[in-house]
Amino acid sequence: MCNTLRDTSHSLNVSHDTKKTLRKLILLILILNLSCKSQYSTPELKAHFSADQIADLQKITEFFESQICKTNQTDFKNCFEPILPNLIDFGYKPIFKFIDFQLQKELYKSIGEKTFNEIWNFCKTTKLKTNEKYQSLCPKGVEGKYADFLLAVGQENKFVKKYAERLIASGDFESSALLQQWIYTNKESFDLENPNIKLLIAIHFLSINDQEKRTE
C-alpha cells in the first residue's frame, strides 16, 4: 500500500486539479502513509492520551516533519538541526517559509475535535494600534491534557518544565526565540528522535505559524 500511494502521488496531473484539491490530496497521502510507519508512544503519552488521541498527535508530528524535510530522504533531526541557527538569528521567518498554512488547516480537520481541544483554544486578540479584534490560536493551558503532558515530561527535563510553566502562566506560546535557543545549546536535553520532544516542537511551531498567518 505504501508503494502504491507513493507512485500515485507522482502520477498526478496537476494541471487538472485546483490548488485546494491538490492540497487535500497531498495531506491525505501523508496521513495514509503514516500506517507505513511504526506507531509511536511513550509512557507520558500513554498516561495522558487515549490511543486515538496518540494517533492524532502522531499525525501532527508527522505533518510538521514533512513540511520541514519536504522529502522522505532524511530524518527529522538532519532536517531540523541545520535551520536552528537561522531560527535564532531571524526568529520564526524560516518556519513561515516552510509550512503551508492551507495544508495545516486541512491537518486540523483530520484529527479528532477532542484531541484539538486538549491542545488549543481560540481566543480573541486585539491589535493595539488599530483596536481591531481577531481570532488567534492559544494553548488550552491547565484545562487541557497537553499541558499536563508537558508538565509530566518536565519532571525529567528542566527545560521542558520551564517551557510548560511559561506556557501555562502566559496563556500563549513563547513568541521569542527562547525555545530554539534552548534546543540549540542543550542538545542533550532535546533528543530530536524522542516522540515527546518532537511533539512539543511540532505543536509549538505550528501554533506560531497559525498565529502569524490566520486572517479570520
Order of alpha helices (4+ residues) and beta strands (2+ residues): alpha-alpha-alpha-alpha-alpha-alpha-alpha-alpha-alpha-beta-beta-alpha-alpha-alpha-alpha
